Amino acid sequence: MSDRFSYGGGARYYDQFSGEWLYRAGRVEGVQMLGARAGDTVLDVGCGTGKNFPLLLEAVGPTGHVLGLDRSPQMLDVARARVDRHLWPNVTLVQADATRFTAADLKGRTPDAVLSTYAMSVTDDPDAVWQCVRAVTYPGSRVCIVDMRAPTGLARLLEPLARLACAMGGADINAHPWTLLEADGAGVEVRGLRGGHIQVGAGTRGRSAADTSSALRTPHSGPAIHD
């Protein structure tokens, strides 16, 4: 994650100052476009304080599971309090850097779907996050990336405020991480919200040469079986 600011330093107050009146729309749209189904395991990359958890748990139901991954112990402390408060038995929190995590960090679970909201633009290397996502998923896994860009059209009048909000949160408004999914995924759809300031990109993780090679070496490939 980026060293441009002390990520996690304001975790106790994050929910009060995160601008959910504006940015919740991206979370709601992102979970809808992700298309997770009952019983799925969903990885929430850069989960922060767990704001996506209620939406994801509604999608996957009691037989599904949510993995919340974040590098900040302070953010995860707040997320853990949220989980404990709601008595959610099917949420697992993982402390790991989004640019360097591996399948070994995921407690033996293989994600059927991956969501990242307003997190990849906070890292110094969004491409590294994307490569980690590719490495822990299988071809056909659903992926949704929600992040920010400068507003367009008439909303360009609000660009200074949008840039200020991103700067305060340590996000690079020019990172455009959903384009990584566009370039490397399949069936990708991108929707703009709030004057284009919020971008929601969703599609499936495509097959790579490495996947083809692995399939040739093993008689079966696909998602891991998990309880």
CORCOR-V603145 format. One record per residue. N is the residue number from 1. RES is the residue in three letters. BURIAL is I if it has 9 or more other C-alpha atoms within 8 Angstrom, else O. Layout:
n-><N/N>
res-><RES/RES>
burial-><BURIAL/BURIAL>
This chain:
n-><1/2/3/4/5/6/7/8/9/10/11/12/13/14/15/16/17/18/19/20/21/22/23/24/25/26/27/28/29/30/31/32/33/34/35/36/37/38/39/40/41/42/43/44/45/46/47/48/49/50/51/52/53/54/55/56/57/58/59/60/61/62/63/64/65/66/67/68/69/70/71/72/73/74/75/76/77/78/79/80/81/82/83/84/85/86/87/88/89/90/91/92/93/94/95/96/97/98/99/100/101/102/103/104/105/106/107/108/109/110/111/112/113/114/115/116/117/118/119/120/121/122/123/124/125/126/127/128/129/130/131/132/133/134/135/136/137/138/139/140/141/142/143/144/145/146/147/148/149/150/151/152/153/154/155/156/157/158/159/160/161/162/163/164/165/166/167/168/169/170/171/172/173/174/175/176/177/178/179/180/181/182/183/184/185/186/187/188/189/190/191/192/193/194/195/196/197/198/199/200/201/202/203/204/205/206/207/208/209/210/211/212/213/214/215/216/217/218/219/220/221/222/223/224/225/226/227>
res-><MET/SER/ASP/ARG/PHE/SER/TYR/GLY/GLY/GLY/ALA/ARG/TYR/TYR/ASP/GLN/PHE/SER/GLY/GLU/TRP/LEU/TYR/ARG/ALA/GLY/ARG/VAL/GLU/GLY/VAL/GLN/MET/LEU/GLY/ALA/ARG/ALA/GLY/ASP/THR/VAL/LEU/ASP/VAL/GLY/CYS/GLY/THR/GLY/LYS/ASN/PHE/PRO/LEU/LEU/LEU/GLU/ALA/VAL/GLY/PRO/THR/GLY/HIS/VAL/LEU/GLY/LEU/ASP/ARG/SER/PRO/GLN/MET/LEU/ASP/VAL/ALA/ARG/ALA/ARG/VAL/ASP/ARG/HIS/LEU/TRP/PRO/ASN/VAL/THR/LEU/VAL/GLN/ALA/ASP/ALA/THR/ARG/PHE/THR/ALA/ALA/ASP/LEU/LYS/GLY/ARG/THR/PRO/ASP/ALA/VAL/LEU/SER/THR/TYR/ALA/MET/SER/VAL/THR/ASP/ASP/PRO/ASP/ALA/VAL/TRP/GLN/CYS/VAL/ARG/ALA/VAL/THR/TYR/PRO/GLY/SER/ARG/VAL/CYS/ILE/VAL/ASP/MET/ARG/ALA/PRO/THR/GLY/LEU/ALA/ARG/LEU/LEU/GLU/PRO/LEU/ALA/ARG/LEU/ALA/CYS/ALA/MET/GLY/GLY/ALA/ASP/ILE/ASN/ALA/HIS/PRO/TRP/THR/LEU/LEU/GLU/ALA/ASP/GLY/ALA/GLY/VAL/GLU/VAL/ARG/GLY/LEU/ARG/GLY/GLY/HIS/ILE/GLN/VAL/GLY/ALA/GLY/THR/ARG/GLY/ARG/SER/ALA/ALA/ASP/THR/SER/SER/ALA/LEU/ARG/THR/PRO/HIS/SER/GLY/PRO/ALA/ILE/HIS/ASP>
burial-><I/I/O/O/O/O/O/I/O/O/I/O/O/I/I/O/O/O/O/O/O/O/I/O/O/I/I/I/I/I/I/O/O/I/O/I/O/I/I/I/I/I/I/I/I/I/I/I/I/I/O/I/O/O/I/I/I/O/I/I/I/I/I/I/I/I/I/I/I/I/I/I/I/I/I/I/I/I/I/I/O/I/I/O/O/O/O/O/O/I/I/O/I/I/I/I/I/I/I/I/I/I/I/O/I/I/O/O/I/I/I/I/I/I/I/I/I/I/I/I/I/I/I/O/I/I/O/I/I/I/O/I/I/I/I/I/I/I/I/O/I/I/I/I/I/I/I/I/I/I/I/I/O/O/I/I/O/O/I/O/O/I/I/O/O/I/I/O/O/I/I/I/I/O/O/I/I/I/O/I/I/I/O/O/I/I/O/I/O/O/O/I/I/I/I/I/I/I/I/I/I/I/I/I/I/I/I/O/O/O/I/I/O/I/I/O/O/O/O/O/O/O/I/O/O/O/O>
